[in-house]
């Protein structure tokens, strides 16, 4: 069993719940008080991906963007708060979306394969000055139209 299979098995044993908050779909990990962003249901203009949100009486920290969360999205911009705690951007997360630019939060340590692939409108990718990025997997920008890439 490889590392990612072990991670997925571990996640399946934890107490989880799927909810919609502020127009976004999340999978909650009640044990860790964390959330994985899985979809944008609202289609609000230039949505801000929250650092956290309250569900019932507890606060959940958004720690990752799921595989294919915004695939084929018509949004041109997704924004992150300065105090974002997102650690990973999943496989194909923004694949073939209409995103035009993105500022990757400093908290992101991994961008998974093809996360921004096939983004024909994507022109600008910036990383926060204090970026903790460690891993950019294969094909992250494949077939995209990036003209400006800034990695500190």
C-alpha positions in Angstrom: 0.0 0.0 0.0 1.5 3.4 -1.0 1.4 6.5 1.1 -1.7 8.1 -0.6 -3.7 4.9 -0.2 -2.8 4.7 3.5 -3.8 8.4 3.9 -7.2 7.7 2.2 -7.8 4.6 4.3 -7.0 6.6 7.4 -9.4 9.4 6.4 -12.2 6.9 5.8 -12.0 5.7 9.4 -12.4 9.2 10.9 -15.8 10.7 11.7 -16.7 12.9 8.7 -19.7 14.8 7.6 -20.4 16.7 4.4 -21.9 20.2 4.7 -22.5 23.3 2.7 -21.4 26.6 4.3 -21.2 30.1 2.7 -21.8 28.6 -0.7 -19.0 26.0 -0.5 -19.2 22.3 0.0 -17.0 20.8 2.7 -16.1 17.5 4.2 -15.7 17.9 7.9 -13.3 15.9 10.0 -14.9 16.3 13.4 -12.0 14.7 15.3 -9.4 17.1 14.0 -11.8 20.1 13.6 -10.7 20.5 10.0 -12.4 20.7 6.6 -11.7 19.9 3.0 -13.3 22.2 0.5 -15.0 20.0 -2.2 -17.1 22.4 -4.3 -18.3 25.9 -4.9 -22.1 25.8 -4.9 -22.8 29.5 -4.8 -21.0 30.8 -7.9 -20.7 34.2 -6.3 -18.4 36.6 -8.1 -14.7 36.3 -7.0 -15.4 34.1 -3.9 -13.1 34.1 -0.9 -12.1 30.7 0.2 -12.6 30.9 4.0 -9.8 30.2 6.6 -12.4 28.7 8.8 -16.2 28.6 9.5 -18.5 27.6 12.3 -20.7 24.5 12.0 -23.1 24.0 14.8 -21.0 25.2 17.8 -17.5 24.3 16.5 -15.0 26.0 14.4 -13.5 24.1 11.5 -10.2 25.1 9.8 -10.1 24.7 6.0 -6.9 22.7 5.4 -7.2 21.6 1.8 -8.9 21.9 -1.6 -10.2 18.5 -2.7 -9.3 16.8 -6.0 -11.5 18.3 -8.8 -13.1 20.8 -6.5 -13.3 23.6 -9.1 -12.8 21.6 -12.2 -14.5 23.3 -15.2 -15.5 26.2 -13.0 -16.6 29.5 -14.6 -15.1 31.6 -11.8 -12.3 33.9 -13.0 -10.8 34.4 -9.5 -10.7 32.6 -6.2 -9.3 34.5 -3.3 -7.7 33.4 -0.1 -7.5 35.3 3.2 -4.0 36.2 4.4 -4.3 33.8 7.3 -5.3 30.9 5.1 -4.3 27.5 6.5 -4.8 25.5 3.3 -1.9 23.0 3.1 -2.7 21.2 -0.2 -4.4 21.9 -3.5 -5.7 18.6 -4.8 -5.3 16.8 -8.2 -7.2 18.6 -11.0 -8.5 21.1 -8.4 -8.9 24.0 -10.9 -8.5 21.9 -14.1 -10.0 23.6 -17.2 -11.5 26.3 -15.1 -11.7 29.9 -16.3 -9.5 31.2 -13.5 -7.4 34.2 -14.7 -5.0 34.6 -11.8 -4.2 33.1 -8.4 -2.2 34.0 -5.4 -1.1 30.7 -3.7 -1.3 31.2 0.1 1.9 30.9 2.2 0.5 27.9 4.0 0.3 25.6 0.9 3.0 23.0 1.0 1.8 20.8 -1.9 0.1 21.4 -5.2 -1.0 18.1 -6.7 -0.8 17.0 -10.3 -2.7 18.9 -12.9 -4.2 21.3 -10.3 -4.1 24.2 -12.7 -3.8 22.2 -15.9 -5.8 23.1 -19.0 -6.6 26.6 -17.6 -6.5 28.5 -20.9 -7.4 31.8 -19.2 -4.8 31.6 -16.5 -2.2 34.3 -17.0 -0.7 35.0 -13.6 0.4 32.8 -10.8 2.0 34.3 -7.7 3.1 32.6 -4.5 3.1 34.5 -1.1 6.5 35.9 -0.2 6.7 33.6 2.9 5.6 30.5 0.9 6.1 27.1 2.6 5.7 25.3 -0.7 7.7 22.1 -0.9 6.1 20.0 -3.7 4.7 20.9 -7.1 3.7 17.6 -8.7 3.8 16.9 -12.4 1.7 18.7 -14.9 0.4 21.4 -12.5 0.5 24.0 -15.3 0.1 21.7 -18.3 -1.7 23.3 -21.3 -2.3 26.5 -19.3 -1.6 30.0 -20.6 0.6 31.3 -17.7 2.5 34.4 -18.8 3.7 35.4 -15.3 4.9 33.0 -12.6 6.4 34.4 -9.4 8.0 31.9 -6.9 9.9 33.5 -4.0 
